[in-house]
């Protein structure tokens, strides 16, 4: 499990466009829009990893694609491949 903090420039209204992306086996499995929450946008069990994620710049197009294509579950056990976490909560 690894996280990336993907960032592009703010939208025309000045709102931030930053994502936390969960990487598992070199594959992106989930994404959370940071908004104004910071690393608290991701489910609790993943927050420390999100906080320490490597920041990378991306294009606005990739930002929109990732939000459209990947799930943004509210709970860690709803992330594909992490159903086993239900037992720990």
N, C-alpha and C positions, 0 to 999 in steps of 0.2 A: 504494500500500500504506500502510495506516494501522492503528494498534492502539488499542483501548480497554481500559482496566482497569476492569472492572465489579465492583462490590462490594455485598454485602448483609451483614446482621448474621450473627454466628457461629451455628452450629446449637446445639441444646440441650446438646450435649456440649462446647461451646466451640471446636469446630473452625472454622477460617476458611472462608468461602464467597466466593471471589474468582476472577474469570475474566480471562483475556486473550483478546480477540476480534480476529481479523484481518479488516480491512475492505478490500475491493477493489471499486472502482467503486460506492461507496455501498451495498455489499451485504456482509453478514457471511458469510464463507466458511469459517472454522474457529475453534475455541475450545479453550482449554486451561485446566483447573482449576489454579489456582495452588498450592493446598494449602500445604505448608510450604517449597516450593522457590523461591518468588518468581518473578522473571522467567526463571529457569532451567527453568521448566516448559515453555517453548516451544522449538521446534527452534533450534539454535545460530545460524543465519543471521538469525533474527528477534529475537534477544535484546535487542539495543540498542534496537530500535524498541519492544519491549514494556516495557523499562525506562523509556523516556521517554513512555509512553502516558498520555493524559489519564484521570484517575480519575473515575468516575461511579457514583453510587449507583443500585441497582436493587432490585426486589422479589425475595423468595425464589422466587416463581413464575416470573419471567423467568429467573432463575438456572437453575432446573431445566429449563425449556423449551430454553434454549440448549444445555445439556449433552446433552439428548436429541436435538435436531434437527441439530446441526452436528458434523462430524467433528473428531477430536482426534488427528491423525496424529503419529507420532513423528519423522518426517523431513519436512523442508521440501518436498522434491520430491513428496511424497504429498498435499500440499494442492492442491485443485482449482485449476487455472490456473497452477501453479508447477512443472510437470513439467520445464521447462527447467533447473531448478536441479540436476538429477541430473548434468548435464555439468560442474558446477563443484565437485563434492564428491569 
